[in-house]
């Protein structure tokens, strides 16, 4: 699946955050990683969803990622975190997308069975 979003005439993202979509300006480790995982598990317990990184808040402007923390994140670290705090298997993935010469991170999760 591809990371996509619609822009209005001012260049801001039309979509709003919802139960299955969140926007973050940057990707961080530590406490922020725990926040991302809680969101992902909540989405898995609903209908699935995604977090897109590189989107400035208020207004929702596609800035792109400003460093390589997302690209350098070890998926095993996220798997360990999930298995340590949650008992069910969570099917997720992370990928980077280039849109208009800017890099965006996408963390997505499928609906849990």
BELCORLIN-V962927 format. One record per residue. N is the residue number from 1. RES is the residue in one small letter. PHI is phi in radians with two decimals (999 if undefined). Layout:
BEGIN
[[N RES PHI] [N RES PHI]]
END
This chain:
BEGIN
[[1 x 999] [2 x -1.78] [3 x -1.35] [4 x -2.39] [5 x -2.73] [6 x -1.67] [7 x -1.90] [8 x -1.50] [9 x -1.14] [10 x -1.61] [11 x 1.54] [12 x -1.73] [13 x -1.29] [14 x -1.31] [15 x -1.14] [16 x -1.84] [17 x -1.14] [18 x -2.62] [19 x -1.09] [20 x -2.12] [21 x -2.59] [22 x -2.29] [23 x -2.02] [24 x -2.32] [25 x -1.30] [26 x -2.47] [27 x -1.84] [28 x -2.27] [29 x -1.61] [30 x 1.27] [31 x -1.03] [32 x -1.12] [33 x -1.07] [34 x -1.08] [35 x -1.09] [36 x -1.07] [37 x -1.14] [38 x -1.03] [39 x -1.11] [40 x -1.09] [41 x -1.16] [42 x -1.07] [43 x -1.15] [44 x -1.10] [45 x -1.32] [46 x -1.85] [47 x -2.15] [48 x 1.55] [49 x 2.92] [50 x -2.69] [51 x -2.05] [52 x -1.92] [53 x -1.77] [54 x 1.97] [55 x -1.96] [56 x -1.23] [57 x -1.60] [58 x 0.90] [59 x -1.43] [60 x -1.28] [61 x -1.97] [62 x -1.31] [63 x -1.60] [64 x 1.53] [65 x -1.27] [66 x -1.75] [67 x -2.62] [68 x -1.85] [69 x -1.07] [70 x -1.15] [71 x -1.08] [72 x -1.62] [73 x -1.23] [74 x -1.43] [75 x -0.99] [76 x -1.11] [77 x -1.11] [78 x -1.19] [79 x -1.04] [80 x -1.10] [81 x -1.08] [82 x -1.07] [83 x -1.22] [84 x -1.28] [85 x -1.91] [86 x -2.28] [87 x -1.48] [88 x -1.61] [89 x -1.24] [90 x -2.04] [91 x -1.61] [92 x -2.46] [93 x -2.77] [94 x -2.35] [95 x -2.68] [96 x -1.92] [97 x -2.21] [98 x -1.83] [99 x -2.32] [100 x 0.90] [101 x 1.11] [102 x -2.11] [103 x -1.67] [104 x -2.21] [105 x -1.72] [106 x -2.32] [107 x -1.92] [108 x -2.25] [109 x -2.44] [110 x -1.54] [111 x -1.10] [112 x -1.30] [113 x -1.18]]
END
